[in-house]
Amino acid sequence: MTHTIDTQLVHAGEDGPRIAGAVRMPIFQSAMFEHDDNPLRYIRYNNTPNQLVLNRKLAILEGAEEALVTGSGMTAITGALLSVLKPGDHLLAQNSLYGGTHNFVTTLMADLGIAVSFFDADNPDTWESYMTPHTRAVYVESITNPLLQVCDLEGIVSFAQASGLVSLIDNTFATPYNYRAVEAGFDLSLHSATKYLNGHSDLVAGAIMGSGELVRRSKNTLKHLGGALDPHACFLLHRGMQTLALRMRQHNESAFALARFLAEHSATRRVNYPGLTSHAQHDRAARLFNGFGGMISMELTGGLDAALAFTDRVNLPILAPSLGGVESLITRPAISSHAGLTAEERADAGIRDDLIRISVGIEAAQDLIADFDQALGAIPS
């Protein structure tokens, strides 16, 4: 019987029979396990009980053959890329990426002799021109950070398959609730589980889902590099994931309501949210996604001074980096997620100093709207 994601989040991948009758998966706080008649189990090998139950559950969520929980989102990204690329290879990467990913592919990967070309993932007529005899993989984000773009994901899958490329996607912003990337055809789906999968801003973790062969290659790479998730963090992530569907429905609903309010406010110059009909890729997002997500970004008519005044004045959101928790957070990407880029690189990516990114939590939409309204109203015109 095929269950909905709500039921899968609670029951999929769980051990049976229950360990000593425990309703909750216990924390196996042990670095290693006796292996006389059992496989060698060791935390760094990512095969201990708390890791294995997460791996099974994560795989089911995106329709993947296998999955791997990791020590952080960047561990998932770097481990996956280094498992499919070697010195002399070439990567095609979307030209609007999370700052940490951008820094990795332009610095450490370059030091290893792996080349990268940034391409417009929404302009398929140009993709072939970036190909070289050494191109091995293509990397995109389901919803970009922080401009909330939705590229031609269907086209990327078809292009990768026709060109013999491994397709990788950072699916953090969409989550498996809104978009099952592996089921949609991507070879590897990557997540910062720190964000929505956990949802409570109390751990750092990552995840890799995809084909059995590619996930096992990532697992072998990370066995050497480290980056496994410890048992207690596994327990917290396991617990957090079980409410993902409930939380995402509220994130989707509240963010949509807030985005519509902001788009109509005289103090805003631009509001980025895929749920708005004014969004350039709204029709695509509506077709591909189960919901438009909990992330918004905006620019105010008053520029940087107005942005600083707004973040000072707003009460409910916390001025902090990261995203995907039950509480709303705001930040300026220029000084947080994309601070590692040069001013020129940020300008090329369309990330202005006054851009504000909003992670909408699970607070009531009317309370968030009232708070944003008072904060925007207090900004001098």
VODO-220584 format. One record per residue: residue in three letters; x negated, y negated, z of N, C-alpha, C in turn. Coordinates in steps of 0.001 Angstrom, whole numbers, padded with zeros to 6 digits, always signed. Each point is the difference from the previous one (the first is absolute). Layout:
<pts>
ALAXYZXYZXYZ;...
</pts>
This chain:
<pts>
MET-000844+001197+000000+000844-001197+000000-000879-001247+000000;THR+000324-000965-000864-000761-001253-000052+000637-001016+000937;HIS-000798-000552+000900+000516-000966+000966-000357-001422-000422;THR+000750-000959+000528-000317-001406-000231-001273-000363+000765;ILE-000575-001158-000357-001244-000413+000657+000224-000236+001493;ASP+001198-000425+000396+000280-000197+001432-000225+001293+000775;THR+000504+001103-000548-000146+001297+000658-001423+000524-000132;GLN-000612-000204-001161-001385+000444-000193-000938-000666+000997;LEU+000217-001277+000260-000870-000713+000932+000037+000607+001400;VAL+001131+000534+000383+000127+000599+001328-000498+001441+000014;HIS+000349+000777-001013-000200+001449+000082-001086+000572-000915;ALA-000316-000673-001099-000918+000598-000977-001397+000196+000581;GLY-000580+001169-000309-001386+000269+000368-000223+000380+001444;GLU+001060+000031+000804-000171+000300+001420-000387+001464+000203;ASP-000763+000258+001056-000414+001364+000317+001192+000821+000490;GLY+000006+001253-000360+001010+000914+000503-000612+001380+000206;PRO+000314+000729+001049+000885-000469+001076-000647-001130+000801;ARG+000818-000707+000737-000502-001148+000760-001063+000463+001001;ILE-001033-000809+000129-001138+000346+000838+000417-000054+001467;ALA+000024+001175+000644+000432+000124+001401+001388-000596+000205;GLY+000795-000048-001073+001352-000526+000098+000084-001514+000002;ALA-001139-000689-000187-000018-001466+000060+000777-000592-001171;VAL+000952-000883+000297+000761-000672-001058-000898-000949-000775;ARG-000919-000651+000692-000960-000894-000646-001313+000744-000231;MET-000653-000309-001109-001313+000567-000294-000988-000457+001073;PRO-000642+000923+000728-000961-000407+001031-001231-000663-000612;ILE-000717-000735+000838-001288-000566-000419-001081+001027+000308;PHE-000668+000476-001043-001102+000939+000184-001299-000796+000125;GLN-000269-000451+001233-001155-000862+000225-001261+000850+000119;SER-000371+000583-001131-001195+000843-000055-000703-000243-001323;ALA-001303-000215+000051-000751-000283-001224-000214+001246-000838;MET-000013+001165+000643-000250+001244-000734+000872+001109+000589;PHE+000102+001123-000756+000884+001096+000387-000736+001330-000162;GLU+000319+000931+000882-000564+001349-000086+000381+000620-001347;HIS-000944+000701-000638+000290+000484-001346-000448+001435-000237;ASP+000034+000858+001007-000374+001406-000200+000801+000638-001133;ASP+001318-000135+000074+000862+000581-001025+000810-001068-000728;ASN-000407-001260+000121+000725-001111-000607-000945-000828-000873;PRO+000553-000805-000914-000861-000902-000781-000705-000987+000926;LEU-001160-000460-000426-000741-000989+000781+000798-001300+000039;ARG+000375-000435+001206+000766-001227+000148-000822-001018+000778;TYR-000066-001205-000578-000838-001056+000560+000601-001328-000457;ILE+000072-000987+000878+000696-001245-000332-000537-000632-001282;ARG-001304-000034-000174-000565-000643-001201+000401+000717-001273;TYR+000362+001282+000100+000434+000757-001172+001469-000240-000339;ASN+000697-000761+000830+001400-000357-000218+000905+001240-000074;ASN-000213+000946+000898+000820+001221-000026+000418+000463+001384;THR+000104-000949+000945+000470+000342+001340+001525-000151+000048;PRO+000666+000563+001017+001466+000043-000020+000685-001346-000209;ASN-000449-001050+000691+000654-001300-000163-000209-000582-001392;GLN-001140+000288-000609-000236-000462-001362+000816+000797-001007;LEU+000064+001312+000193+000675+000859-000972+001493-000280-000086;VAL+000643-000275+001127+001435-000265-000051+000264-001301-000756;LEU-000873-000983+000170+000141-001243-000750-000249+000222-001486;ASN-001018+000791-000328-000292+000264-001409+001198+000643-000692;ARG+000643+000936+000663+001167+000656-000596+001153-000986-000176;LYS+000254-000797+001023+001113-000950-000064-000244-001064-001065;LEU-001220-000532-000063-000335-001031-000990+000169+000524-001425;ALA-000414+001224-000239+000124+000574-001348+001458+000075-000427;ILE+000854+000438+000891+001416+000154-000324+000644-001346-000300;LEU-000435-001059+000682+000627-001317-000160-000121-000546-001415;GLU-001100+000299-000692-000159-000533-001354+000072+001090-001070;GLY+000411+001195+000390+000078+001073-000978-001361+000455-000470;ALA-000997-000067+000890-001373+000357-000348-000292+001452+000336;GLU-001027+000555-000652-000429+001362+000323-000699+000049+001349;GLU-000834-000999+000254-000728-000053+001269-000168-001454+000428;ALA-000383-000195+001251-000248-001336+000530-001093+000074+001048;LEU-000542-001160+000318-001110-000093+000938+000162-001271+000811;VAL+000078+000136+001320+000006-001172+000857-001443-000423+000242;THR-000239-001321+000038-001366-000514+000130-000080-001046+001106;GLY-001227-000407+000293-000244-000914+001111+000435-001424-000233;SER+000255-000399-001250+000479-001343-000318+000469-000023-001440;GLY+000690-001077-000367+000402-000145-001383-001198-000120-000924;MET-001030-000728+000430-001196-000134-000829-000749+001326-000107;THR+000087+000846+001023-000581+001337-000115+000705+000784-001096;ALA+001322-000114-000046+000762+000687-001048-000392-000519-001383;ILE-000089-001310-000140-000320-000603-001293-001415+000351-000437;THR-000972-000214+000876-001388+000249-000380-000266+001485-000192;GLY+000589+000836+000870-000198+001440-000136+000577+000529-001298;ALA+001190-000488-000368+000620+000451-001245-000805-000459-001208;LEU-000418-001255-000017-000757-000511-001145-001345+000716-000148;LEU-000674+000213+001106-001303+000659-000074+000116+001490-000315;SER+001188+000551+000139+000178+001412-000334+000272+000214-001489;VAL+000406-001068-000700+000298+000143-001431-000993-000752-000889;LEU-000887-000785+000608-000967-000787-000762-001415+000314+000450;LYS-000935-000012-000932-001415+000231+000307-000826-001072-000707;PRO-001285-000144+000345-000840-000992-000675+000070+000145-001521;GLY+000186-001141-000652+000126-000014-001455+001436-000048-000476;ASP+000958+000269+000907+001413-000030-000375+000540-001429+000002;HIS+001203-000135-000531+000644-001313-000148+001434+000089+000495;LEU+000414-001014+000770+001340-000072+000569+000747-001186-000588;LEU+001271+000208-000358+000905-001097-000332+000792-000335+001250;ALA-000042-001254+000438+000694-000402+001220+000897-001192-000283;GLN+001181+000029+000563+000943-001106-000153-000652-001301+000449;ASN+000307-001093-000695-000683-001256+000286+000585-000776+001166;SER+000811+000634+000813+000522-000629+001212+000062+001075+001074;LEU-001060+000086+000798-000129+001074+000979-000162-000554+001410;TYR+000309+000831+000974-000330-000288+001395-001490-000355+000086;GLY-000340-001005+000808-001364-000495+000059-001036+001045+000354;GLY+000320+000900+000936-000953+001033+000385-000305+000944-001143;THR+001021+000333-000787-000217+000861-001163-000835-000713-001043;HIS+000322-001257-000250-000771-000796-000966-001469-000051+000392;ASN-000248-000244+001270-001393-000081+000454-000725+001330-000176;PHE+000677+001098+000287-000633+001303-000112-000373+000319-001444;VAL+000930-000212-000926-000282+000394-001382-001002-000930-000672;THR-000158-001229+000541-000956-000922-000619-001363-000015+000680;THR-000115+000598+001176-001289-000032+000711-000560+001410+000190;LEU+000569+000766+000918-000560+001317+000310+000072+000950-001189;MET+001103-000029-000736+000080+000872-001166-001005-000432-001055;ALA-000179-001299-000140-000996-000487-000953-001395+000447+000395;ASP-000284-000021+001311-001306+000453+000486-000236+001472-000324;LEU+001086+000760-000107-000105+001421-000331-000034+000251-001508;GLY+000065-001072-000766-000053+000150-001449+001337+000327-000640;ILE+001087-000344+000686+001346+000209-000540+000550-001352-000430;ALA+000335-000130-001276+000454-001270-000558+001511-000145+000158;VAL+000469-001248+000024+001432-000267+000098+000366-001120-000961;SER+001150+000119-000632+000584-001064-000815+001385-000298+000541;PHE+000291-001281+000212+001315-000401+000481+000894-000311-001197;PHE+001203+000554+000027+000891-000153-001140+001387-000424+000451;ASP+000755-000564-000916+001368-000412+000266+000891+001235-000119;ALA+000433+000511+001132+000778+001240+000012+001431-000201-000472;ASP+000334-001220-000381+001330-000284-000526-000047-000334-001491;ASN-001139+000260-000629-000166-000307-001422-000579+001213-000719;PRO+000827+001010-000277-000507+001270-000533-000707-000101-001352;ASP+000286-001049-000764-000655-000153-001298-001501-000200+000127;THR-000456-000401+001186-001424-000284+000196-000765+001148+000637;TRP+000690+001003+000516-000663+001011+000825-001071+000774-000767;GLU+000290+000364-001207-000943+000804-000779-001319-000729-000201;SER+000045-001321-000056-001217-000773-000262-000999+000075+001148;TYR+000463+000392+001193-000892+000099+001156-000659+001376+000111;MET+000454+000937-000780-000521+001361+000092-001435+000086-000514;THR-000803+000832+000680-001350+000328-000460-000124+001519-000006;PRO-001054+000540-000594-000186+001459+000065-000162+000536+001416;HIS-000225-000904+000949-000258+000420+001377+001175-000300+000947;THR+001109-000491-000535+001162-000306+000834+000618+001294+000516;ARG+000162+000090+001304+000481+001238+000612+001286-000164+000800;ALA+000321-001234+000409+001147-000170+000892+000597-001387-000162;VAL+001266-000118+000408+000691-001290+000001+000661-000168+001361;TYR-000071-001232+000539+000433-000265+001375+000927-001214+000015;VAL+001188+000171+000619+000956-001094+000111+000650+000020+001381;GLU+000820-001012+000258+000812-000050+001212+001471+000001-000395;SER+000833+000689+000760+001430+000048-000345+000634-001380+000119;ILE-000321-000718+001049+000370-001408+000177-001265-000695+000471;THR-000428-001027-000709-001328-000546+000286-000008-000865+001254;ASN-001150-000030+000612-000260-000769+001205-000895-001184-000373;PRO+000465-001253+000143+001202-000458+000698+001066-000622-000917;LEU-000128+000120-001325+000912-000702-000899+001235+000807-000379;LEU+000096+001240+000497+001199+000816-000162+000351+000248-001468;GLN-001018+000209-000821+000235+000341-001396+000296+001503-000118;VAL+000787+000356-000998+000321+001405-000278-000393+000262-001446;CYS-001137+000647-000204-000516+000183-001354+000758+001120-000717;ASP-000386+000261-001214+000646+001033-000814-000452+001379+000479;LEU+000578+000449+001105-000427+001250+000614+000265+001197-000902;GLU+001139+000010-000668+000303+001093-000916-001009+000040-001148;GLY-000338-001178-000506-000982-000070-001076-001373+000454+000437;ILE-000385-000329+001237-001299+000413+000525-000087+001525+000059;VAL+001052+000645+000475+000020+001467+000079-000157+000603-001394;SER+000750-000497-000968-000070+000533-001367-001373-000248-000618;PHE-000539-001201+000225-001318-000341-000548-001082+000899+000592;ALA+000048+000217+001314-001002+000839+000660+000072+001427-000526;GLN+001200+000522-000130+000148+001372-000478-000488+000138-001435;ALA+000325-000973-000852-000415+000060-001403-001499-000187-000159;SER-000625-000720+000940-001427-000318-000098-000877+000919+000828;GLY+000598+000941+000716-000780+000906+000832-000598-000656+001221;LEU+000680-001013+000543-000496-000715+001174+000723+000472+001253;VAL-000696-000042+001119+000635+000218+001295+000700-001298+000393;SER+001281+000074+000322+000752-001193+000393+000126-000055+001519;LEU-000411-001127+000572+000081-000215+001440+000844-001230+000265;ILE+000816+000072+001046+000852-001128+000355-000032-000215+001506;ASP-000137-001260+000408+000176-000374+001398+001497-000250+000182;ASN+000658+000889+000713+001454-000058+000153+000407-000516+001373;THR-000896-000730+000653+000250-000462+001365+001231-000881+000093;PHE+000116-001012-000874+001094-000965+000116+001353+000644-000309;ALA+000043+000900-000967+001284+000596-000372+000427+001080+000990;THR-000946+000793+000473+000211+001155+000881+000712+001124-000742;PRO-000111+001235+000487+000723+001110-000639+001515-000150+000077;TYR+000488-000850+000888+001446-000210+000078+000504-000742-001230;ASN-000749-001000-000439+000424-000796-001150-000538+000518-001330;TYR-001111+000745+000018-000592+000462-001264-000849+001237+000256;ARG+000361+001107-000632-000754+001250+000120-000977+000053-001167;ALA-001201-000525+000227-000944-000222-001088-000486+001291-000657;VAL-000250+001032+000791-000473+001267-000571+001112+000634-000836;GLU+001201-000027+000514+001133+000530-000748+000188-000775-001306;ALA-000379-001290+000002+000118-000834-001197-001126+000259-000999;GLY-001005+000811+000374-001030+000384-000947-001417-000402+000335;PHE-000213-000752+001075-001361-000380+000369-000741+001203+000586;ASP-001297+000078-000312-000804+001130+000483-000277-000100+001488;LEU-000279-001213+000474-000281-000208+001425+000726-001250+000479;SER+000710+000124+001101+000647-001129+000648-000704-000252+001324;LEU-000360-001252+000243-000793-000367+001173+000800-000956+000877;HIS-000205+000117+001302+000724-000847+000946-000913-000462+001116;SER+000205-001232+000417-000459-000391+001324+001128+000365+000944;ALA-000156+001115+000694+001042+000464+000923+000082-000885+001236;THR-000960-000892+000159+000041-001024+001039+001297-000791-000101;LYS+000478-000157-001250+001131-000874-000270+001330+000722+000188;TYR+000764+000163-001058+001376+000485+000133+000099+001444+000478;LEU-000896+000872-000433+000131+001399+000403+000012+000128+001514;ASN-000885-000734+000675+000018+000021+001464+001024-000984+000541;GLY-000097-001259-000447+001049-000965+000270-000004-000678+001350;HIS-001032+000228+000825+000033-000568+001346-001270-000768+000379;SER-000842-000288-000973-001159-000875+000209-000912+000462+001128;ASP-000124+001328+000182-000806+000479+001119-001042+001034-000400;LEU-000260+000161-001287-001074+000899-000428-000463-000393-001391;VAL-001147+000545-000380-000538-000156-001354-000116+001393-000596;ALA+000584+000205-001191-000012+001317-000642+000250-000167-001489;GLY-000232+001059-000759+000249-000020-001434+000518+001341-000463;ALA+000351+000073-001278+000522+001247-000545-000284+000085-001494;ILE-000260+001227-000458-000181+000315-001411+000982+001113-000342;MET+000828-000200-001021+000920+001043-000453-000209+000226-001492;GLY+000181+001234-000461-000129+000238-001426-000181+001457-000348;SER-000677+000241-001129-000227+001370-000445-000924+000713+000970;GLY+000177+001314+000119-000810+000766+000934-001481-000143-000284;GLU-000385+000062-001274-001417-000075-000355-000599-001336+000405;LEU+000686-001107-000310-000558-001319+000284-000019-000302+001495;VAL+001018+000435+000718+000005-000214+001454-001114+000803+000648;ARG-000224+001217-000463-001093+000811+000562-001355-000638-000303;ARG-000142-000617-001164-001256-000708-000298-000189-001182+000952;SER+001068-000720+000269-000077-001106+000963-000352+000511+001389;LYS+000597+001123+000359-000272+000585+001314-001474+000376+000117;ASN-000569+000565-001042-001408+000385+000029-000899-001229+000088;THR+000365-001063-000745-000775-001243+000063+000013-000559+001415;LEU+001186-000051+000608+000117-000592+001331-000540+000908+001089;LYS-000128+001285-000277-000654+000899+000948-001441-000445+000228;HIS-000634-000503-001065-001379-000478+000108-000079-001428+000529;LEU+000979-000824-000372-000064-001414+000369+000656-000296+001339;GLY+000741+000958+000557+000749-000268+001223+001332-000648-000348;GLY+000613-000645+000946+001256-000685-000278+001229+000817+000316;ALA-000146+001087+000786+001161+000777+000412+000751-000739+001114;LEU+001283+000307+000127+000820-000637+001026+000002+000848+001266;ASP-000170-000657+001161-000093+000742+001250+001379+000492+000446;PRO+000054+001009+000882+001280+000630+000356+001036-000950+000582;HIS-000418-000922+000846+000988-000887+000606+000591-000953-001027;ALA-000839-000524-000905+000516-000851-001073+000915+000797-000922;CYS-000340+001278-000235+000886+000871-000793+001372+000110+000663;PHE+000002+000172+001307+001260+000106+000739+000832-001269-000160;LEU-000644-001164+000111+000728-001265-000124+000549-000176-001417;LEU-000810+000346-000999+000462-000117-001387+001145+000961-000270;HIS-000116+001210+000500+001051+001003-000149+001312-000538+000579;ARG-000078-000569+001168+001196-000548+000649+000554-001187-000781;GLY-000892-000889-000434+000450-001178-000729+000666+000342-001321;MET-000545+000970-000721+000523+000356-001314+001444+000481+000058;GLN+000400+000591+001105+001335+000593+000060+001119-001035-000060;THR-000320-001274+000247+001012-001055-000104-000206-000873-001241;LEU-000837+000433-000935-000296-000824-001186+001268-000387-000755;ALA+000884+000950-000252+001197-000307-000788+000877-001038+000702;LEU+000187+000150+001301+000797-000968+000753-000623-001383-000072;ARG-001303-000053+000212-000684-001295-000014+000022-000628-001391;MET-000236+000805-001037-000073-000565-001351+001342-000566-000443;ARG+001088+000606+000394+001300-000575-000356+000147-001394+000592;GLN-000468-000166+001237+000089-001320+000634-001007-000973-000613;HIS-001223+000467-000258-000979-000859-000669+000555-000490-001335;ASN+000534+000926-000797+000537-000365-001313+001114-001041+000123;GLU+000909+000258+000922+001166-000879+000151-000396-001380+000498;SER-000820-000056+001050-000367-001294+000583-000879-000812-000933;ALA-000957+000659-000677-000884-000716-000918+000786-000565-001178;PHE+000947+000754-000517+000824-000468-001113+000787-001245+000408;ALA+000601+000045+001173+000783-001142+000473-000895-001219+000222;LEU-001157+000205+000619-000904-001116+000251-000543-000571-001305;ALA-000344+000867-000948-000529-000472-001283+001020-000856-000735;ARG+001265+000412+000020+001037-000795-000668+000147-001359+000667;PHE-000070-000029+001332+000070-001276+000707-001181-000900-000383;LEU-001202+000561+000022-001191-000792-000298-000002-000513-001436;ALA+000485+000828-000929+000000-000394-001410+000894-001218-000252;GLU+000996-000188+000847+000935-001116-000181-000370-001219+000839;HIS-001057+000107+000810-000358-001099+000904-000833-001039-000736;SER+000264-001240+000262-000692-001092-000695-001476-000091+000364;ALA-000398+000594+001125-001399-000092+000437-000901+001008-000694;THR+000581+000973-000721-000817+001022-000656-000192-000325-001479;ARG-001218+000200-000462-000312-000182-001418+000121+001320-000754;ARG-000366+001103+000658+000019+001304-000645+000196+001069+001058;VAL+000868+000962-000292+000218+001140+000896-000184+001267-000813;ASN-000881+000880+000464-000287+001262-000689+000681+001143+000740;TYR+000975+000609-000656+000688+001168+000566+000678+000741-001141;PRO-000284+001290-000187+000546+000726-001158+001518+000079-000037;GLY+000655-000212+001133+001450+000070+000029+000687-001214-000581;LEU-000725-001095-000160+000587-001212-000567+000108+000126-001511;THR+001127-000420-000563+000159+000069-001450-000988-000915-000714;SER-000555-000977+000712-000996-000892-000591-001372+000651-000111;HIS-000200+001132+000660-001284+000705-000053-000206+000565-001400;ALA-001202-000167-000536-000266+000381-001388+000241+001477-000271;GLN-000213+000840+001007+000192+001443-000196+001178+000538+000819;HIS+000994-000852+000234+001148+000426+000815+000714+001207-000593;ASP+000281-000034-001287+000743+001101-000619-000763+001319+000134;ARG-001313-000064-000171-000818+001212+000139+000042+000517+001440;ALA-000157-000914+000961+000029+000397+001405+001346+000611+000367;ALA+001082-000574-000515+001335+000523+000296+000175+001399-000580;ARG-000630+000265-001144+000117+001314-000632-000861+001049+000695;LEU-001198-000389+000443-000957+000969+000524+000135+000251+001499;PHE+000417-001005+000747-000093+000063+001448+001371+000219+000654;ASN-000050+000645+001155+001187+000198+000811+000351-001256+000786;GLY-000958-000886+000169+000170-001271+000697-001167-000884-000345;PHE+000089-001282+000318-001017-000953-000441-001082-000264+001045;GLY+000081+000652+001151-001074-000087+000981+000143-001133+000986;GLY-000944-000052+000928+000055-000963+001088-000994-001140-000107;MET-000642-000153-001170-001032-001020-000156+000489-001152-000887;ILE-000302-001213+000441+000292-001222-000752-001257-000860+000029;SER-000245-000761-001040-001002-001060+000085+000589-001270-000591;MET-000497-001125+000452+000583-001273-000457-001019-001125+000049;GLU+000271-001026-000795-000754-001252+000016+000984-001118+000284;LEU-000420-000968+000787+000864-001115+000366-000317-001217-000840;THR+000998-000866-000181-000196-001184-000843-001058-000934+000582;GLY-000195+000057+001298-000964-000891+000642-001426+000506+000003;GLY-000268+001152-000639-001358+000511-000102-000545+000531+001313;LEU-001330-000089+000153-000662+000601+001154+000440-000634+001309;ASP+000153-001314+000035+000425-000657+001241+001359+000530+000446;ALA+000905+000176-000950+001329+000522+000324-000093+001448+000473;ALA-000866+000783-000629-000165+001403+000405-000502+000091+001433;LEU-000968-000826+000338-000534+000009+001367+001051-000459+001008;ALA+000782-001008-000376+001054-000481+000891+001069+001068+000190;PHE+000318+000703-001077+001021+001049+000091-000449+001136+000915;THR-001212+000498-000200-000466+001119+000827-000132-000415+001459;ASP-000191-001290+000242-000053-000523+001367+001385-000039+000630;ARG+000991-000271-000826+001344-000290+000500+000883+001242+000147;VAL-000213+001003-000840+000872+001170+000021-000221+000788+001284;ASN+001049+000601+000533-000064+000633+001323-000007+001522-000032;LEU+000905+000622-000746+000132+001458+000053-001193+000728-000618;PRO-000439-000346-001202-001148+000718-000563-001285-000319+000764;ILE-000840+000991+000111-001300-000163+000652-001035-000319-001071;LEU-000845-000978+000261-001065-000358-000940-001119+001018+000156;ALA+000006+001006-000856-000957+001097+000115-000109+000715-001336;PRO-001154+000625-000257-000145+000769-001235+000759+001323+000087;SER-000092+000792-001065+000669+001287-000134+001497-000199-000242;LEU+000736+001098+000000+001392-000039-000439+000671+001330+000326;GLY+001306+000059-000230+000728+001255+000080+000455+000416+001379;GLY-000182-000842+001004+000433+000343+001342+001427-000433+000266;VAL+000516+000360+001156+001373-000360+000347+000137-001497+000243;GLU-001113-000669+000318+000031-001431+000212-000409-000724-001285;SER+000582-001171-000236-000388-000785-001167-001357-000653+000242;LEU-000809-000031-001066-001321-000604+000050-000143-000974-001167;ILE-000764-001062+000202-000338-000909-001095-001507-000232-000001;THR-000523-000244-001178-001420-000294-000138-000216-000734-001309;ARG-001144-000639-000123-000420-000573-001282-001062+000927-000587;PRO+000272+000672-001106-000956+000946-000574-001387-000592-000264;ALA-000063-001300-000272-001290-000625-000287-000957+000104+001178;ILE+000541+000133+001224-000873+000100+001174+000125+001356+000685;SER+000707+000943-000633+000157+001320+000623-000288+001092-001021;SER+001026+000529-000656-000180+001166-000874-000932-000260-001170;HIS-000112-001267-000448-000821-000317-001167-001112-000984+000332;ALA-000355-000073+001278-001067-000912+000409-001349+000410-000574;GLY-000161+001275-000327-001270+000478-000555-000222-000377-001454;LEU+001040-000501-000667-000151-000445-001376-000527-001429-000022;THR-000709-000353-001049-000432-001381-000152+001211-000860-000346;ALA-000157-001317+000154+001093-000912-000344+000385+000150-001469;GLU-000987+000226-000838+000271+000184-001426+000772+001292-000254;GLU-000384+001074+000689+000706+001272-000166+001443-000108+000479;ARG+000206-000715+001108+001370-000185+000482+000813-000827-000989;ALA-000625-001031-000555+000709-000827-000982+000368+000821-001229;ASP-000926+000833-000459+000278+000853-001163+001155+000957+000277;ALA+000101+000439+001260+001055+000944+000380+001316-000700+000339;GLY+000011-001340-000012+001217-000745+000297+000299-000126+001476;ILE-001023+000182+000835+000187-000060+001452-000458-001363+000498;ARG+000951-000890+000186-000291-001362+000443-000269-000030+001503;ASP-000702-001041+000435-000278-000142+001429+001272-000165+000818;ASP+001072-000523-000618+001225-000245+000744+001002+001158-000097;LEU-000405+001090-000669+000900+001149-000112+000216+000622+001376;ILE+001256+000231+000347+000368+000631+001272+000586+001371-000304;ARG-000526+001037+000660+000545+001344-000152+000802+000345+001243;ILE+001188+000544-000221+000918+000313+001090+000290+001494+000001;SER-000295+000651+001101+000417+001381+000206+001260-000052+000851;VAL+001142+000274-000632+001278-000115+000691+000223+001258+000839;GLY+000199-000184+001288+000187+001120+000912+001437+000497+000007;ILE+000403+000578+001095+001360+000549+000084+000907-000886+000853;GLU-000417-001251+000241+000883-000927+000691+001246-000274-000862;ALA+001050-000493+000626+001213-000340-000736-000301-001099-001010;ALA+000502+000163-001203-000283-000960-001071+000460-001402+000376;GLN+001169-000114+000653+000505-001337+000315-000903-000722+001002;ASP-000653+000758+000876-000912-000621+000959-001266-000492-000695;LEU-000518+000811-000925-001175-000425-000761+000312-001227-000841;ILE+001141-000003-000660+000386-001125-000848+000128-001268+000821;ALA+000619+000095+001161+000148-001179+000863-001359-000530+000430;ASP-000909+000885+000322-001337-000411+000428-000763-000653-001156;PHE+000048+000604-001171-000680-000577-001159+000624-001342-000376;ASP+001295-000113+000148+000684-001245-000348-000469-001141+000889;GLN-000100+000272+001315-000450-001074+000888-001450-000365-000250;ALA-000830+001000-000327-001407-000276-000248-000195-000794-001275;LEU+000730+000361-001051-000112-000730-001269+000577-001412+000147;GLY+001064-000119+000775+000617-001313+000184-000856-000971+000782;ALA-000947+000524+000770-000856-000865+000821-001240-000477-000749;ILE-000205+000496-001239-001175-000393-000774+000248-001351-000629;PRO-000875-000990+000197+000195-001331-000621+000064+000128-001505;SER+000915-000692-000614+000148+000047-001464-000984-000949-000679;
</pts>
